[in-house]
Amino acid sequence: MKDTNVIFRIDQKTCIACGNCREVCPWDAIIHTWAPGGTNLTTIVVLEEKCTGCGGPGKAPCELFCPVPGCLIPITVERESGEKAHPDTA
């Protein structure tokens, strides 16, 4: 049996790479990726296997602290029944 869960993805076309979402994520599910040499931020990515959704749209800290409306896109994923999004959620 599978359960559904709402998590988030970042719209790379609208993201301004401010890092607010990463700073407020309680699960460290949002990371920066850097260009070779480590000097230029290239993208911010949600690690879907770690994202819990934090209550869904309108409640998740990443979405609430993002200055770009609609940049964090809620998506529905299926996980095995009882499977936790993050190991620390047990």
All heavy atoms as an XYZ file, in Angstrom:
667
protein
N       0.839     -1.174      0.000
C       0.000      0.000      0.000
C       0.889      1.244      0.000
O       1.933      1.266      0.629
C      -0.922     -0.021      1.210
C      -1.807      1.190      1.296
S      -2.891      1.129      2.735
C      -4.423      0.922      1.887
N       0.426      2.263     -0.701
C       1.205      3.491     -0.785
C       0.439      4.652     -0.159
O      -0.778      4.698     -0.197
C       1.534      3.816     -2.233
C       2.421      2.762     -2.868
C       3.104      3.303     -4.075
C       3.956      2.197     -4.652
N       5.294      2.544     -4.824
N       1.187      5.565      0.451
C       0.628      6.803      0.993
C       1.069      7.949      0.094
O       2.120      7.875     -0.545
C       1.164      7.065      2.405
C       0.693      6.034      3.417
O      -0.421      5.500      3.249
O       1.445      5.773      4.367
N       0.279      9.011      0.065
C       0.689     10.191     -0.686
C       1.142     11.267      0.291
O       0.684     11.329      1.424
C      -0.447     10.737     -1.577
O      -1.566     11.055     -0.759
C      -0.842      9.736     -2.636
N       2.054     12.085     -0.172
C       2.620     13.147      0.643
C       2.889     14.332     -0.270
O       3.318     14.152     -1.405
C       3.928     12.649      1.284
C       4.480     13.607      2.303
O       3.739     14.313      2.971
N       5.782     13.643      2.429
N       2.639     15.534      0.210
C       2.955     16.728     -0.566
C       4.337     17.216     -0.147
O       4.601     17.400      1.044
C       1.910     17.843     -0.354
C       2.322     19.115     -1.057
C       0.543     17.394     -0.834
N       5.217     17.370     -1.123
C       6.550     17.927     -0.895
C       6.728     19.086     -1.870
O       5.793     19.456     -2.580
C       7.658     16.868     -1.053
C       7.705     16.337     -2.480
C       7.456     15.739     -0.049
C       8.907     15.464     -2.765
N       7.909     19.660     -1.924
C       8.131     20.822     -2.773
C       9.288     20.621     -3.747
O      10.235     19.899     -3.457
C       8.416     22.064     -1.920
C       7.207     22.525     -1.165
C       6.925     22.028      0.096
C       6.330     23.440     -1.719
C       5.807     22.430      0.789
C       5.205     23.853     -1.036
C       4.939     23.346      0.225
N       9.178     21.289     -4.876
C      10.269     21.436     -5.833
C      10.471     22.922     -6.048
O       9.559     23.723     -5.866
C       9.926     20.789     -7.175
C      10.031     19.305     -7.154
C       9.995     18.723     -8.548
N      10.035     17.265     -8.435
C       9.383     16.443     -9.222
N       8.664     16.916    -10.214
N       9.467     15.148     -9.044
N      11.666     23.283     -6.477
C      11.977     24.694     -6.743
C      11.918     24.944     -8.238
O      12.518     24.215     -9.021
C      13.366     25.060     -6.175
C      13.334     24.935     -4.650
C      13.776     26.462     -6.615
C      14.664     25.135     -3.974
N      11.194     25.991     -8.610
C      11.137     26.410    -10.008
C      12.435     27.155    -10.309
O      12.618     28.302     -9.879
C       9.926     27.311    -10.241
C       9.803     27.802    -11.671
O      10.724     27.584    -12.487
O       8.766     28.418    -11.977
N      13.331     26.513    -11.014
C      14.651     27.096    -11.280
C      14.581     28.353    -12.160
O      15.491     29.176    -12.127
C      15.575     26.053    -11.914
C      15.851     24.857    -11.017
C      16.530     25.233     -9.716
O      17.320     26.166     -9.644
N      16.223     24.501     -8.662
N      13.496     28.510    -12.892
C      13.359     29.705    -13.749
C      13.046     30.957    -12.937
O      13.383     32.055    -13.364
C      12.275     29.477    -14.796
C      12.646     28.420    -15.807
C      11.534     28.199    -16.792
C      11.916     27.073    -17.746
N      10.838     26.723    -18.641
N      12.406     30.790    -11.780
C      12.053     31.963    -10.984
C      12.901     32.132     -9.724
O      12.906     33.202     -9.126
C      10.561     31.930    -10.584
O      10.312     30.758     -9.813
C       9.661     31.955    -11.804
N      13.625     31.075     -9.328
C      14.442     31.123     -8.112
C      15.538     32.175     -8.239
O      16.242     32.240     -9.241
C      15.065     29.747     -7.863
S      16.133     29.686     -6.406
N      15.672     33.006     -7.199
C      16.726     34.031     -7.191
C      17.921     33.608     -6.336
O      18.834     34.396     -6.106
C      16.183     35.398     -6.732
C      15.611     35.314     -5.302
C      15.135     35.919     -7.722
C      15.243     36.662     -4.697
N      17.899     32.374     -5.848
C      18.997     31.789     -5.072
C      19.354     32.603     -3.833
O      20.515     32.727     -3.474
C      20.216     31.573     -5.964
N      18.330     33.124     -3.155
C      18.586     33.909     -1.945
C      18.987     33.025     -0.762
O      19.652     33.485      0.163
C      17.368     34.754     -1.588
S      15.934     33.794     -1.060
N      18.543     31.765     -0.779
C      18.891     30.835      0.288
C      17.956     30.851      1.484
O      18.168     30.106      2.438
N      16.911     31.684      1.459
C      15.981     31.726      2.595
C      15.380     30.356      2.871
O      15.271     29.932      4.019
C      14.850     32.728      2.344
C      15.289     34.166      2.461
O      16.432     34.446      2.779
N      14.381     35.076      2.185
N      14.981     29.656      1.822
C      14.350     28.345      1.996
C      15.298     27.370      2.678
O      14.906     26.627      3.577
C      13.872     27.796      0.653
S      15.183     27.590     -0.584
N      16.543     27.384      2.270
C      17.533     26.482      2.857
C      17.746     26.792      4.334
O      17.867     25.893      5.161
C      18.859     26.581      2.107
C      19.891     25.569      2.591
C      21.219     25.744      1.892
N      21.850     27.017      2.187
C      22.547     27.272      3.300
N      22.706     26.347      4.211
N      23.089     28.448      3.486
N      17.771     28.056      4.674
C      18.017     28.459      6.061
C      16.900     28.035      7.005
O      17.159     27.736      8.165
C      18.209     29.976      6.152
C      19.459     30.481      5.468
C      20.735     29.928      6.096
O      20.814     29.827      7.333
O      21.653     29.585      5.340
N      15.656     27.998      6.527
C      14.537     27.691      7.423
C      14.069     26.243      7.354
O      13.219     25.839      8.135
C      13.332     28.632      7.177
C      13.722     30.072      7.448
C      12.765     28.457      5.780
N      14.636     25.439      6.471
C      14.213     24.041      6.352
C      14.651     23.263      7.588
O      15.842     23.133      7.862
C      14.801     23.389      5.105
S      14.361     21.643      4.961
N      13.688     22.699      8.347
C      14.062     21.979      9.571
C      14.700     20.621      9.308
O      15.265     20.034     10.225
C      12.727     21.816     10.301
C      11.700     21.841      9.228
C      12.241     22.774      8.168
N      14.643     20.123      8.086
C      15.179     18.796      7.771
C      16.442     18.839      6.921
O      16.907     17.813      6.459
C      14.120     17.951      7.052
C      12.917     17.744      7.906
C      11.677     18.274      7.707
C      12.839     16.986      9.107
N      10.835     17.883      8.714
C      11.526     17.089      9.585
C      13.759     16.231      9.826
C      11.106     16.468     10.760
C      13.325     15.609     10.991
C      12.021     15.725     11.437
N      16.985     20.031      6.671
C      18.155     20.162      5.791
C      17.901     19.480      4.453
O      18.770     18.831      3.891
C      19.421     19.591      6.439
C      19.845     20.382      7.663
O      19.650     21.609      7.664
O      20.362     19.774      8.613
N      16.687     19.638      3.959
C      16.285     19.005      2.704
C      16.528     19.906      1.497
O      16.227     19.524      0.373
C      14.812     18.609      2.760
N      17.056     21.107      1.734
C      17.318     22.041      0.643
C      18.804     22.359      0.639
O      19.369     22.724      1.669
C      16.478     23.322      0.784
C      14.980     22.944      0.817
C      16.774     24.300     -0.350
C      14.043     24.084      1.108
N      19.418     22.181     -0.521
C      20.861     22.387     -0.614
C      21.201     23.349     -1.746
O      20.431     23.527     -2.684
C      21.612     21.058     -0.831
C      21.187     20.388     -2.144
C      21.400     20.122      0.349
C      22.084     19.256     -2.583
N      22.357     23.966     -1.616
C      22.936     24.765     -2.704
C      23.847     23.859     -3.508
O      24.526     23.008     -2.940
C      23.810     25.898     -2.163
C      23.043     27.012     -1.552
N      23.636     27.903     -0.705
C      21.759     27.403     -1.640
C      22.756     28.795     -0.303
N      21.609     28.498     -0.852
N      23.864     24.037     -4.796
C      24.893     23.387     -5.608
C      25.760     24.499     -6.177
O      25.270     25.570     -6.512
C      24.279     22.531     -6.739
O      23.487     23.356     -7.590
C      23.411     21.415     -6.177
N      27.030     24.244     -6.245
C      27.995     25.268     -6.624
C      28.699     24.905     -7.924
O      28.899     23.740     -8.237
C      29.039     25.442     -5.522
C      28.420     25.844     -4.226
C      27.962     25.014     -3.243
C      28.150     27.159     -3.781
N      27.423     25.732     -2.211
C      27.526     27.057     -2.505
C      28.371     28.429     -4.310
C      27.126     28.174     -1.778
C      27.974     29.530     -3.573
C      27.364     29.402     -2.330
N      29.121     25.928     -8.640
C      29.906     25.740     -9.857
C      31.296     25.246     -9.467
O      31.730     25.425     -8.329
C      30.005     27.049    -10.632
N      32.022     24.627    -10.378
C      33.399     24.214    -10.084
C      34.209     25.379     -9.522
O      34.099     26.504     -9.993
C      33.933     23.760    -11.436
C      32.709     23.335    -12.190
C      31.619     24.278    -11.734
N      34.977     25.105     -8.495
C      35.762     26.144     -7.841
C      35.054     26.697     -6.618
O      35.643     27.384     -5.805
N      33.749     26.434     -6.476
C      32.999     26.829     -5.301
C      32.733     28.302     -5.130
O      32.456     28.770     -4.044
N      32.814     29.080     -6.212
C      32.621     30.514     -6.069
C      31.268     31.009     -6.558
O      30.807     32.049     -6.124
C      33.721     31.286     -6.815
O      33.711     30.881     -8.186
C      35.078     31.015     -6.203
N      30.628     30.298     -7.462
C      29.356     30.753     -8.006
C      28.240     29.750     -7.703
O      28.309     28.598     -8.106
C      29.446     30.932     -9.523
C      30.414     32.019     -9.914
O      30.474     33.050     -9.266
N      31.175     31.784    -10.952
N      27.223     30.232     -6.999
C      26.048     29.420     -6.734
C      25.361     29.134     -8.059
O      25.158     30.043     -8.860
C      25.102     30.179     -5.807
C      23.757     29.537     -5.513
C      23.953     28.280     -4.675
C      22.871     30.520     -4.779
N      25.024     27.878     -8.303
C      24.348     27.577     -9.554
C      22.863     27.314     -9.348
O      22.043     27.899    -10.032
C      25.000     26.372    -10.264
O      25.038     25.269     -9.378
C      26.386     26.714    -10.734
N      22.488     26.471     -8.395
C      21.077     26.197     -8.143
C      20.845     25.843     -6.683
O      21.767     25.488     -5.956
C      20.547     25.011     -8.997
O      21.339     23.865     -8.729
C      20.572     25.320    -10.468
N      19.594     25.947     -6.284
C      19.149     25.471     -4.986
C      18.180     24.341     -5.284
O      17.302     24.471     -6.139
C      18.489     26.596     -4.170
C      19.526     27.675     -3.863
C      17.882     26.051     -2.892
C      19.002     28.857     -3.081
N      18.345     23.216     -4.590
C      17.597     22.010     -4.911
C      16.955     21.439     -3.646
O      17.582     21.425     -2.585
C      18.542     20.951     -5.524
C      17.808     19.668     -5.839
C      19.225     21.492     -6.758
N      15.714     20.955     -3.782
C      15.063     20.225     -2.696
C      15.405     18.747     -2.862
O      15.206     18.174     -3.930
C      13.528     20.403     -2.733
C      12.867     19.540     -1.664
C      13.138     21.864     -2.555
N      15.936     18.151     -1.813
C      16.200     16.711     -1.806
C      14.882     16.016     -1.462
O      14.454     16.002     -0.303
C      17.280     16.357     -0.788
C      18.638     17.028     -1.001
C      19.570     16.714      0.152
C      19.230     16.620     -2.331
N      14.228     15.486     -2.464
C      12.883     14.962     -2.285
C      12.807     13.838     -1.267
O      11.810     13.689     -0.570
C      12.295     14.536     -3.627
C      12.058     15.715     -4.533
C      11.436     15.346     -5.866
O      10.973     14.207     -6.029
O      11.406     16.220     -6.746
N      13.872     13.045     -1.130
C      13.846     11.953     -0.165
C      13.907     12.458      1.272
O      13.562     11.728      2.206
C      14.982     10.956     -0.427
C      16.376     11.490     -0.185
C      16.977     12.293     -1.343
O      16.295     12.567     -2.331
O      18.166     12.651     -1.220
N      14.326     13.703      1.477
C      14.386     14.274      2.825
C      13.216     15.205      3.125
O      12.907     15.460      4.276
C      15.696     15.053      3.013
C      16.926     14.180      3.122
C      18.145     15.028      3.330
C      18.694     14.822      4.712
N      19.895     15.616      4.972
N      12.579     15.729      2.089
C      11.499     16.704      2.272
C      10.266     16.027      2.858
O       9.809     15.001      2.366
C      11.154     17.352      0.939
S       9.852     18.603      1.046
N       9.729     16.613      3.918
C       8.510     16.102      4.537
C       7.286     16.919      4.150
O       6.175     16.543      4.473
C       8.620     16.108      6.069
O       8.704     17.457      6.515
C       9.806     15.302      6.546
N       7.486     18.059      3.520
C       6.378     18.926      3.145
C       5.955     19.884      4.246
O       5.275     20.863      3.985
N       6.319     19.593      5.479
C       6.044     20.472      6.631
C       4.606     20.987      6.687
O       4.368     22.143      6.983
C       7.020     21.644      6.655
S       8.716     21.173      7.014
N       3.653     20.136      6.380
C       2.258     20.540      6.491
C       1.637     20.990      5.189
O       0.451     21.260      5.120
N       2.443     21.106      4.139
C       1.908     21.417      2.825
C       1.858     22.904      2.492
O       2.360     23.744      3.231
N       1.245     23.216      1.353
C       1.184     24.600      0.877
C       0.576     25.544      1.909
O      -0.399     25.225      2.570
C       0.295     24.504     -0.368
C       0.437     23.091     -0.826
C       0.607     22.284      0.431
N       1.211     26.692      2.047
C       0.746     27.703      2.983
C       1.225     27.511      4.408
O       0.994     28.359      5.264
N       1.908     26.396      4.691
C       2.392     26.111      6.041
C       3.895     25.862      6.085
O       4.522     26.072      7.111
C       1.675     24.888      6.610
C       0.191     25.081      6.785
C      -0.454     23.827      7.305
C      -1.961     24.003      7.388
N      -2.635     22.759      7.726
N       4.472     25.378      5.010
C       5.885     25.003      4.993
C       6.773     26.244      5.117
O       6.573     27.229      4.407
C       6.211     24.247      3.710
N       7.759     26.203      6.027
C       8.646     27.352      6.207
C       9.346     27.784      4.915
O       9.495     28.979      4.658
C       9.668     26.881      7.240
C       9.026     25.746      7.937
C       8.089     25.126      6.959
N       9.769     26.810      4.101
C      10.476     27.176      2.864
C       9.601     28.053      1.979
O      10.055     29.052      1.425
C      10.925     25.927      2.097
S       9.594     24.811      1.599
N       8.337     27.697      1.869
C       7.409     28.468      1.041
C       7.094     29.824      1.673
O       7.034     30.842      0.986
C       6.126     27.663      0.843
C       5.143     28.327     -0.083
C       3.835     27.579     -0.175
O       3.399     26.945      0.811
O       3.234     27.646     -1.246
N       6.917     29.839      2.987
C       6.563     31.081      3.676
C       7.683     32.125      3.633
O       7.406     33.325      3.595
C       6.185     30.785      5.132
C       4.927     29.934      5.322
C       4.751     29.583      6.795
C       3.703     30.650      4.787
N       8.937     31.676      3.643
C      10.060     32.612      3.666
C      10.634     32.922      2.288
O      11.564     33.710      2.168
C      11.159     32.104      4.599
C      10.833     32.316      6.047
C      10.108     31.374      6.746
C      11.220     33.477      6.693
C       9.779     31.570      8.076
C      10.901     33.689      8.019
C      10.173     32.734      8.721
N      10.102     32.306      1.257
C      10.577     32.582     -0.102
C      10.012     33.918     -0.576
O       8.797     34.132     -0.527
C      10.138     31.469     -1.060
S      10.687     31.758     -2.755
N      10.885     34.827     -1.066
C      10.397     36.127     -1.525
C       9.769     36.095     -2.925
O       9.211     37.098     -3.360
C      11.665     36.994     -1.520
C      12.770     36.035     -1.771
C      12.351     34.752     -1.089
N       9.839     34.954     -3.604
C       9.306     34.853     -4.963
C       8.046     33.981     -4.938
O       8.138     32.754     -4.803
C      10.347     34.247     -5.935
C       9.787     34.174     -7.343
C      11.641     35.043     -5.905
N       6.870     34.593     -5.056
C       5.640     33.803     -5.030
C       5.635     32.725     -6.120
O       5.997     32.982     -7.263
C       4.537     34.840     -5.290
C       5.146     36.148     -4.885
C       6.617     36.018     -5.213
N       5.258     31.515     -5.732
C       5.162     30.419     -6.688
C       6.465     29.726     -7.024
O       6.478     28.794     -7.824
N       7.560     30.139     -6.415
C       8.857     29.528     -6.709
C       8.941     28.103     -6.162
O       9.519     27.228     -6.792
C       9.979     30.379     -6.136
S      11.626     29.773     -6.530
N       8.365     27.877     -4.992
C       8.316     26.531     -4.419
C       7.001     25.896     -4.841
O       5.920     26.367     -4.501
C       8.473     26.577     -2.903
C       9.949     26.774     -2.562
C      10.138     27.846     -1.540
C      10.554     25.472     -2.138
N       7.118     24.832     -5.617
C       5.957     24.191     -6.223
C       5.602     22.929     -5.434
O       6.427     22.018     -5.315
C       6.267     23.823     -7.688
C       6.689     25.071     -8.450
C       5.080     23.129     -8.334
C       7.369     24.775     -9.764
N       4.380     22.868     -4.899
C       3.980     21.643     -4.202
C       3.726     20.522     -5.206
O       3.106     20.738     -6.245
C       2.695     22.038     -3.472
C       2.191     23.246     -4.162
C       3.358     23.897     -4.840
N       4.238     19.348     -4.898
C       3.996     18.171     -5.738
C       3.573     17.017     -4.830
O       3.904     16.992     -3.653
C       5.237     17.770     -6.570
C       6.417     17.406     -5.658
C       5.625     18.860     -7.551
C       7.535     16.694     -6.361
N       2.832     16.099     -5.377
C       2.403     14.928     -4.627
C       3.272     13.748     -5.016
O       3.478     13.490     -6.205
C       0.921     14.610     -4.917
O       0.139     15.756     -4.566
C       0.452     13.419     -4.114
N       3.806     13.075     -4.013
C       4.623     11.882     -4.248
C       3.991     10.709     -3.520
O       3.261     10.888     -2.548
C       6.087     12.070     -3.784
C       6.783     13.135     -4.596
C       6.165     12.393     -2.307
N       4.290      9.516     -3.996
C       3.832      8.305     -3.329
C       5.010      7.643     -2.644
O       6.099      7.570     -3.194
C       3.226      7.332     -4.338
C       1.882      7.749     -4.841
C       1.223      6.685     -5.694
O       1.899      5.702     -6.071
O       0.045      6.834     -5.995
N       4.778      7.201     -1.422
C       5.779      6.453     -0.672
C       5.116      5.198     -0.155
O       3.896      5.153      0.027
C       6.304      7.299      0.494
C       7.099      8.509      0.021
C       7.889      9.116      1.169
N       8.834     10.085      0.675
C       8.704     11.399      0.818
N       7.678     11.902      1.438
N       9.623     12.215      0.338
N       5.916      4.182      0.089
C       5.378      2.952      0.669
C       4.710      3.294      1.997
O       5.181      4.154      2.735
C       6.491      1.927      0.886
C       7.054      1.352     -0.393
C       6.018      0.643     -1.250
O       5.128     -0.044     -0.693
O       6.081      0.785     -2.476
N       3.627      2.639      2.288
C       2.901      2.878      3.529
C       3.848      2.716      4.716
O       4.551      1.728      4.829
C       1.744      1.900      3.646
O       0.977      2.198      4.778
N       3.879      3.720      5.571
C       4.754      3.682      6.736
C       6.145      4.211      6.481
O       6.899      4.443      7.408
N       6.527      4.415      5.212
C       7.858      4.936      4.898
C       7.910      6.404      5.280
O       7.034      7.183      4.949
C       8.129      4.779      3.398
C       9.455      5.348      2.939
C       9.623      5.285      1.426
O       8.712      4.827      0.726
O      10.675      5.739      0.961
N       8.920      6.775      6.002
C       9.098      8.161      6.421
C       9.914      8.912      5.380
O      10.796      8.347      4.742
C       9.802      8.245      7.772
C       9.070      7.549      8.895
C       7.750      8.208      9.177
C       7.057      7.547     10.350
N       5.767      8.080     10.635
N       9.636     10.205      5.227
C      10.366     11.014      4.261
C      11.801     11.219      4.704
O      12.692     11.357      3.892
C       9.687     12.354      4.078
N      12.029     11.268      5.988
C      13.360     11.546      6.514
C      13.599     10.596      7.689
O      12.702     10.370      8.497
C      13.414     13.009      6.979
C      14.789     13.459      7.348
N      15.324     13.212      8.579
C      15.721     14.119      6.648
C      16.548     13.730      8.616
N      16.801     14.282      7.470
N      14.796     10.048      7.815
C      15.049      9.074      8.881
C      14.792      9.619     10.286
O      14.471      8.862     11.186
C      16.512      8.700      8.707
C      17.035      9.447      7.559
C      15.920     10.251      6.960
N      14.920     10.912     10.467
C      14.721     11.490     11.803
C      13.250     11.683     12.146
O      12.926     12.202     13.198
C      15.454     12.821     11.922
C      16.964     12.648     11.891
O      17.432     11.525     12.175
O      17.662     13.608     11.560
N      12.327     11.304     11.258
C      10.902     11.489     11.521
C      10.269     10.275     12.158
O       9.080     10.241     12.376
C      10.131     11.856     10.232
O      10.244     10.772      9.303
C      10.623     13.142      9.633
N      11.065      9.265     12.437
C      10.528      8.019     13.021
C       9.918      8.254     14.384
O      10.256      9.133     15.095
C      11.637      6.977     13.121
